[in-house]
Amino acid sequence: MATTPALALLRAAHPRQAVGTATALAAAAAVAGRPLREVALMLATVLVGQSVLGWADDLTDRGRDARRRPDKPLTSGALEAGTVWFAIACGVLLVVPLAVAHGRRAATAYLALLALSAIGDRLLHARPLSFVPWTASFALYPAFLAYGGWNGVGATTPPTAAVVALAAALGLGVHVLLALPGLVDDHEEAERSLPMLLALRTGTPRLLLVASVWTTLVVLGILIAGRTVGLT
């Protein structure tokens, strides 16, 4: 069955990761006591932002995906690169005002984390410092949550150091877990990301266990920190 350009564009946006991240941030906003319209704004902003990152990632990885994943929209011919660039442009034009609707400081934090994710993935994806854009971008999520509010009416104090540190640790765990399925191909192409270096020392099954436990403990830590020291 032929894939329509719209469906191919949706697949290229990494929809599971986009929906998962947007849902998690919207849930965090709801737990923080934000009104429904702010929760909806959070959901929309992160969904668009993550879609832009997904499209950018597929453009960056076209050459590698041609060798590994010929079924992906850009490598199978179901989607043209020009269409993806147009989608990215539209997404940026949409995510900027959505971010600004949260307030100036919240918008700065969110747009900075998008830039860090996109540029860092392009420059450091196959290097030992591959974890840097993940930890740095995740560390900005608490600021986005804390400062955000309808028309910028959010907290005036920065997020607590504990929550920021735990968010950065969560970024490390997510990075390792998402990298694990592709480590065999990474090894064949002599890539040396942090997950690859760790897997070579521990073995992939053990690394999966450690990363899963790490991520679970960090999530629990975030929940505890949110109930004790608070977000701000």
C-alpha atoms as one frame of an Amber mdcrd trajectory, in Angstrom:
protein
   0.000   0.000   0.000   1.371   3.409  -0.994   2.151   5.825   1.810   0.720
   9.317   1.481   3.103  12.275   1.974   1.155  13.327   5.073   1.530   9.903
   6.679   5.195   9.733   5.698   5.758  13.164   7.247   4.059  11.972  10.423
   6.340   8.919  10.590   9.414  11.096  10.078   8.419  13.241  13.066   9.224
  10.352  15.453   5.623  10.446  16.732   6.031   8.093  19.698   8.859  10.126
  21.172   7.048  13.390  20.398   3.771  12.282  21.977   5.545  10.722  24.961
   7.576  13.843  25.726   4.627  16.184  25.217   2.381  14.052  27.420   5.002
  13.880  30.183   5.490  17.662  30.226   1.747  18.305  30.122   1.262  15.875
  33.005   4.003  17.645  34.966   2.238  20.957  34.377  -1.050  19.463  35.562
   0.576  18.029  38.712   2.092  21.453  39.369  -1.446  22.832  39.553  -1.472
  24.691  36.259  -4.941  25.416  34.766  -6.216  23.344  31.858  -5.477  25.966
  29.213  -1.815  26.056  30.294  -1.621  22.269  30.251  -3.021  22.297  26.706
  -0.539  24.998  25.691   2.301  22.923  27.126   1.114  19.849  25.210   0.879
  21.741  21.908   4.225  23.505  22.313   6.217  20.382  23.117   4.442  18.312
  20.464   5.383  20.787  17.739   8.919  21.224  19.082   9.572  17.487  19.241
   8.195  17.037  15.719  10.671  19.616  14.437  13.490  17.732  16.167  12.302
  14.464  14.641  12.283  15.882  11.125  15.703  17.467  11.628  17.059  14.158
  12.927  15.836  12.248   9.878  17.392  14.826   7.547  20.709  14.611   9.392
  20.683  10.797   9.344  19.681  10.311   5.700  23.007   8.788   4.682  23.184
   6.459   7.658  19.519   5.473   7.360  20.061   4.580   3.693  22.430   1.851
   4.901  20.490   0.791   7.998  16.827   1.716   7.620  15.824   1.783   3.937
  12.187   1.596   5.038  12.208   5.076   6.608  10.238   7.742   4.702  13.219
   9.765   3.471  15.293   6.773   2.418  12.442   4.789   0.859  11.441   7.642
  -1.420   8.055   8.111   0.268   9.116  11.604   1.344  11.193  14.284  -0.356
  13.828  16.211   1.564  12.271  19.472   0.385   8.974  18.511   1.991  10.714
  17.890   5.300  12.540  21.218   5.126   9.207  22.942   4.471   7.671  21.123
   7.453  10.582  22.217   9.659  10.149  25.833   8.557   6.420  25.707   9.306
   7.097  23.996  12.636   9.597  26.667  13.679   7.186  29.436  12.695   4.570
  27.736  14.882   6.681  26.714  17.879   8.200  30.174  18.415   4.882  31.946
  19.139   3.688  28.926  21.117   6.810  29.135  23.284   6.500  32.907  23.649
   2.929  32.411  24.882   4.463  30.829  27.996   6.418  34.015  28.735   9.812
  35.402  27.781  11.925  33.387  30.221  10.083  30.137  29.590  10.350  30.692
  25.833  14.084  31.308  26.105  14.539  28.048  28.013  12.461  25.986  25.585
  13.875  27.411  22.369  17.387  27.010  23.793  16.780  23.338  24.553  15.472
  22.783  21.028  18.597  24.407  19.584  20.861  22.379  21.878  19.121  19.156
  20.890  19.264  19.813  17.143  22.833  21.150  16.979  24.229  18.772  19.580
  22.768  15.710  17.876  24.304  16.762  14.567  27.780  17.423  15.993  28.100
  14.855  18.786  25.858  11.949  17.798  28.692   9.445  17.246  31.161  10.862
  19.764  31.888  10.146  23.439  30.228  13.466  24.337  26.942  12.373  22.765
  25.289  12.694  26.180  25.949  16.455  26.452  22.983  17.721  24.363  20.672
  15.257  26.123  21.636  16.254  29.650  21.814  19.966  28.820  18.445  20.068
  27.071  16.680  18.022  29.755  18.172  20.316  32.407  16.270  23.207  30.781
  12.852  21.551  31.062  12.399  22.571  34.743  13.005  26.217  33.810  10.444
  25.935  31.025   7.952  24.473  33.494   8.759  26.856  36.330   8.738  30.134
  34.432   5.893  29.213  32.096   2.355  30.447  32.486  -0.443  31.949  30.450
   0.964  35.220  29.040   4.125  34.569  31.037   2.476  34.592  34.440   4.598
  31.854  35.992   7.090  31.565  38.820   9.555  34.405  39.286  12.182  32.216
  40.950  14.377  29.673  39.153  13.850  25.919  39.472  15.562  24.194  42.374
  19.026  22.764  41.810  17.831  19.283  42.807  15.143  19.192  40.133  17.516
  20.538  37.473  20.168  17.930  38.336  17.612  15.122  38.294  16.244  16.303
  34.952  19.761  16.247  33.500  20.240  12.720  34.876  16.974  11.695  33.240
  18.285  12.981  29.909  21.314  10.704  30.272  19.128   7.674  30.966  16.800
   8.412  28.047  19.789   8.873  25.732  21.212   5.467  26.606  17.870   3.673
  26.359  17.048   5.179  22.961  20.524   4.384  21.624  20.514   0.704  22.611
  18.504  -0.701  19.648  20.986   0.735  17.141  24.245  -0.221  18.859  24.987
  -3.161  16.568  24.886  -0.912  13.505  26.809   1.773  15.391  29.553  -0.735
  16.149  29.777  -1.838  12.506  30.284   1.774  11.458  32.875   2.392  14.199
  30.778   5.036  15.961  31.851   5.820  19.492  28.956   7.428  21.315  28.801
   7.183  25.093  26.206   4.334  24.991  28.486   2.424  22.610  31.516   2.864
  24.864  29.485   1.740  27.880  28.083  -1.269  26.016  31.564  -2.367  24.987
  32.565  -2.437  28.648  29.429  -3.896  30.200  27.602  -5.726  27.420  24.286
  -4.580  25.970  21.978  -6.657  28.249  23.666  -5.369  31.390  23.645  -1.806
  30.070  19.913  -2.110  29.362  19.325  -3.221  32.944  21.501  -0.479  34.427
  19.961   2.237  32.231  16.437   1.054  33.062  17.126   1.056  36.796  18.875
   4.431  36.535  15.965   6.014  34.663  13.386   4.549  37.046  15.260   5.800
  40.103  15.672   9.261  38.568  11.953   9.481  37.811  11.199   8.497  41.407
  13.706  11.101  42.560  11.962  13.770  40.507   8.613  12.837  42.033  10.060
  12.956  45.550  11.850  16.243  44.893   8.669  17.729  43.509   6.821  16.847
  46.731   9.617  18.004  49.076  11.899  20.756  47.769   9.442  21.666  45.016
   9.954  22.792  41.420  11.008  26.327  42.378
